Amino acid sequence: MKSKDMQDIVGGLAVTALGIFAAVYAQKYEFGDLHRMGPGYFPVALGVVLALLGLLIAIPAFMRHGEPIEVRWKTFALVLGSIIAFALTLKVLGLILATALSVMISSLADNETRWKGRILLAIGVAVITYLVFGFALGMVLPAWPWSA
């Protein structure tokens, strides 16, 4: 038995599930109509489009041969751990340090990146994150632990 293209099947079904979730969740907002769109119109429309695109990825993948999915557990754990670390340290460390810590943890998944590159990446991502969320969007997030 030939193995199916599991990467596209799983990816397409994940995008479909995300689209369905968005479309269903946005139902709690007023939908409106095409001439007077409500706050739920765009999320529902985007969710439907995502679900359809996910199906367009997944359905043809059932017909073609592919390589089996190889899960790299170390990479998975480090990336998931970086997300959890960010969530747990955002209020304690502030946006800039929590972002830098998260980037440092997730960058450990790449064995080819040196420490200098990791540090520069963490600084760059933290600065961009602050500029986008703290400055441009004006979100009320503490930038540093002492500014909370």
N, C-alpha and C positions, 0 to 999 in steps of 0.2 A: 504494500500500500504506500503510495506516494504521500509525503507530508505536504500539507497545504501551506500557503503563504501566511503563516501565523502572525507575523509582524503587522501586515496590513489588515488582517482580520481583527486582531485585538485593538489596533489603533483606530480603525474605522468604527468598531463597535463602541469604543470609549468616546469618540467624538459624537457618535449618535446618542449615547447615553447623556452626555453633557448637554447636547442640544435639547433633548427631551426634558431634562431637568430644568433648564432655563425657561423653556416655553411653559412648562407646567407651573413652575414657581412664580413666574411673572403674571399668572392669571389672577393673582390677588390684587393687582393694580388695575386701574381703569384702563380699558383697551382703547376706547375712542373709535374713530373711523379714519379713512384716508385723508379727509379734509381737516379734521380736528383730532390729531393723534393724542392719545392719552399717554401717561407714563409707562404703561405696560405694552404699548404697541411695538416699540423697537426691540425690547428683550424677547417678546414672543416671536416676532419676525426673524430675529437673529437665531433664536433657538431652533426654529423650523428649518432654516437654511443650514445650520450646523448639522442637524439630524439627517437631512437629505444628503449633504456632502459626505458625512460619515458612512452612510449606506452606499454611496457611489465608490467609496474606497473599499468597503468590506465585501460587498457582493462579488465583484470580479475576483477578489483574492481567493474565494472558495474554489475557483476554476483553475487556478494556476499553482504550480509547484513552488515551494519556498524552503528556506532553511529554517530549522527549528530555532525557537527563541532561546538565547543563552542569557540567563540572569546573572549579573555580576553583583553578588550580595554585598560586597564591601562598598561598591559605588552606591547601591541602593540605600544602604544604611547611613552612609555619610551624607548623602543629599537629603534624606528624610530627617536625619539628625540636625542638619543645618536649619531646616525649616522649623523644627521644634525649638531649637536654641533661639532662633529669632523671635518666635512667639513668646517664649518664656523670659527673654531678656529685654524686650523692647521698652517696657516701662521702667525697668531697673537701670539699664545702661544708656537709654536714649537711642534715637534713630541711627545716629552715625556709628556708635560703637557696636550696637546690635547687628547692624548691616555688615560691618567689617568682620565681626566674629562669625556670622553666618557664611560669608564668602570664604573666609579662611577654612572653616570646617568642610564646606563643599568642595573646595579646591584640593583637598587631600585625596579626593577620588581620582585625580589625574596624577599618575606617577611621573610624568614627564615634566611637569611644572616645578621649577625650583622655588625656594623660599622667597627670593627677591621678587620673582614674578607674582607669587601669591600675595605678598604684601602690597605691591603696586596695584594689583587687581582689586584687593580689598579697599584700598584708599580710593581708587577711581570709582568703584561702584558706590561706596559710601557717599562720596561727594555728589555724584549724579543723583543718587536717591534723595539726598537732602535738597538739592536744587529743584528736583521735580516735585517732591511731595511737600517739603517744608516751605520752599520759597515760591515756586510757580503756582502750585495748587493751593497754597496757604492752609494746609492741613495742620491742625493743632496737635502736634506730636513733639514731645521733648527731644531736642537735638542731642543734648548731653545729660548725664545723670544729675548734674547739679542745677539744670534748668527746669527740672520737673516741679 
